[in-house]
Amino acid sequence: MRLFAAVLPSRVAVDELAAEVGLLQALTGAGDLRWTKRDGWHFTLAFMGEVDDRVVPELRDRLARAAHRTAPFPLRLHGGGRFGRRVLWAGAAGGLDEMRLLAERADAAARRAGIPMDEHRRYQAHLTVARGRDDAVDLRPFVERLREFEGSRWDVTELALVRSNLPRGGAAGEHPRYETVGSWPLGGAG
């Protein structure tokens, strides 16, 4: 299974971002971007890649412990930016230190379960909203528009384990499908 640990935004946050993305899609050049789907919006905490089924039970146990050791925290979608010339993302504000800690704990849980993880980098909270097909699209107008975006606050109360099902057909416009295969309440969240 292709897995990652994530924080999933609230329904209100998704609705607010969908409205903003609708405005972004009206900008010049928007047709040259591949827009991610709202049912796939998430904050990746630790990307694990292909995970052997035999490792999953221990991974689940370790992620449950990581969630239990982390208190719920406030978050809101806020601003945005780009990675290079191809990735447009919405950012976050609020409990970023807590989210970084949860990301570190999810990464450590995966390592301790025996999953080889990429080199550790400082966590940057982002939710990908679009990708350029090539470097020709100027993302600056989109970033400028996102800079003013402010979503409503919600409380992050769980850690999710998500399976990424990559497109197989090769048809234009196909997107990965995401399936939550486990979730655990954060400490004190119930």
Secondary structure, 3 states (H helix, E strand, C coil): CEEEEEECCCHHHHHHHHHHHHHHCCCCCHHHEEECCHHHCCEEEEEEEECCHHHHHHHHHHHHHHHHCCCCEEEEEEEEEEECCCEEEEEEEECHHHHHHHHHHHHHHHHHCCCCCCCCCCCCCCEEEEEECCCCCCCHHHHHHHHCCECCCEEECEEEEEEEECCCCCCCCCCCEEEEEEEEECCCCC
